[in-house]
Amino acid sequence: MSSDAGSGASSQATLARPDLFEKCRNYGRMVGGYFMRPQDAKALGLYTYFEVFGPREGLPPGEIRWGDRTVLMFGSNDYLDLINHPRVKEAAIEAVRRYGSGCSGSRLLNGTLDLHVRLEAELAAFVGKQAAMTFGTGFQTNYATLSGLTEKGDVLVCDHNLHASLVEGALRSGARKVRFRHNDMDHLERCLRACAPDERILIVSESVFSMEGDVADLRNTVRLAKQYHARVFVDEAHGIGVFGPTGAGVAEQQGVLADVDIVMGTFSKSFASVGGFIAADQDVIEYLRHTTRGFVFSAALPPASVAAVLAALQIIREEPERRHRLLRTAQRLRSELRARGFWVYDGETPIVPVVIPNELDLFRVVRGLLEEGIYVNPVLKPAASQNLVRISCTAAHTDEHVERLVETLGRVTQRLNIDLSARPSA
């Protein structure tokens, strides 16, 4: 880079200029709909982010260390309770012994291990596709795939409620972007009908929408894709391991897995590790392996992470009772919360959202629960359509855990005088 030091440089330096860091000082003010600045929330004792947790060693399932206390964890996406599974941990430890702590290179060059090749083959078989490729994070998986696969002349037809990683990948792409109303198949069809005959179409949806926990209508999505000669990308981050006869996800459960062109999954949920993958036809994977910047220019997943996923995948195959128990627990929690008068969204997933319309009340409830030994996640608009206590069930949770959560939530809201009769607006 070069710059000119002309005669006007000194005079320009004396002019008032906006400060780059001004937005940092103003972050979180009411402008833009934010609740409050982080420092204001901390001053009120209501800041609920970046809580620090300790080792899990020696704790009963479902619990975690928080300072000098243990708390019941109802905020984790470890749906199948595999993060602390002895086989998963030992697989990761053994991989470090054999391969070291990392790969020190990209997959394209020196970073591919036989572990990566084995995992990708097993993942492809698990979701019934010809090939798969892995990425360092789930966010990277979505961002790199959408931005790398689509270009000018293509059109991305996206569900309105997509995860930020998919939104960012779409924005980075040169493709035209169209958003259809959330899970609205009539609107999806109108969007597809409006596409030009020469546009190449990719429909993008999640299977389980991560904040509110509702499930996509993949049967009709696939039907419309066939009718309008479109391809389908499904993010199974919160579905894989949980749904389907073999745990392959919502697409398998709805009988359309073979018709979904690209299946995406993450490792930070049911697979008890970190990273992500996509699976598709061999030609698609080969193209992306050589052209996608987010893959080509990123370091490979470390051996411990890969080995943990391989072990988790084996357990998913061998122990279907984990997902069955998980879904029964979530359904019981929904029923009991409704019986107490809470507004709980309909659903069949491990994500149980409880609406607390007022932002301040939401933070008071979440902090109150934590002080009584239960961790849940606060979700603010616009991340969801309403302000939510987002509860995540796992296979570790028991009926006693559910009863404790329901009773404590009732006690906290009563103490704080939270009006449970409030209902979200349409």
MOBEL-V988255 format. One line per field, one symbol per residue. ss: DSSP state (a for helix, b for strand, c for the rest). psi: psi as a letter, one per 30 degrees, with the letter a starting at -180 (. if undefined). burial: 1 if it has 16 or more other ideal C-beta (glycine too) atoms within 10 Angstrom, else 0. Layout:
BEGIN
ss=???
psi=???
burial=???
END
This chain:
BEGIN
ss=ccccccccaaaaaacccccccaaaaccccccccccccaaaaaacccccccccbcccccccccbbbbccbbbbbccccccccccccaaaaaaaaaaaaaaccccccbcccccccaaaaaaaaaaaaaccccbbbbbccaaaaaaaaaaaaccccbbbbbbccccaaaaaaaaacccbbbbbccccaaaaaaaaaccccccbbbbbbbcbccccccbccaaaaaaaaaacccbbbbbccccccccccccccaaaacccaaaccbbbbbcccccccccbbbbbcaaaaaaaaaacaaaaccbcccaaaaaaaaaaaaaaaaccaaaaaaaaaaaaaaaaaaaccccbccccccbbbbbcccaaaaaaaaaaaaaccbbcbbbccccccccbbbbbccccccaaaaaaaaaaaaaaaaaccccccccccc
psi=lllkilffeeeeffkkkkkegefeegkglfkfglelkeeeeeefggkglhkklakfkfllkfllkjbglklkjhgkgieghfegkeeeeeeeeeeeeefafafhlleecggklfeeeeeeeeeeeeghlellklleleeeeeeeeeffelakflkjjkkfglleeeeeeeeflflkkkklkjgjeeeeeeeeefklfgkkkjkkllekkfefglklifefeeeeeeeghllkkkjgegekfelleggfaeeeegggeffkekkkllfgcfghbkalllkaleeeeeeefffjefeegkllkleeeeeeeeeeeeeeefiffeeeeeeeeeeeeeeeeeffgkjkkllglfjjkkkjekeeeeeeeeeeeefggkklkkkkkgflflkkjjkjllffkleeeeeeeeeeeeeeeeefhkjffkkkl.
burial=000000000000000000000000000000000011000010000111000000010000011111000111111111111110100110110010001000100010001010110011001101101011111111111111111111000111111011101111110110110111011000011011001000001111111111111111110111011001011111111111111101111111110110111111111111111111111100011001100101110101111111111111101100100110111011111101100001111011111111111010111111111101011111100011111111111111100011011101110110000100000000
END
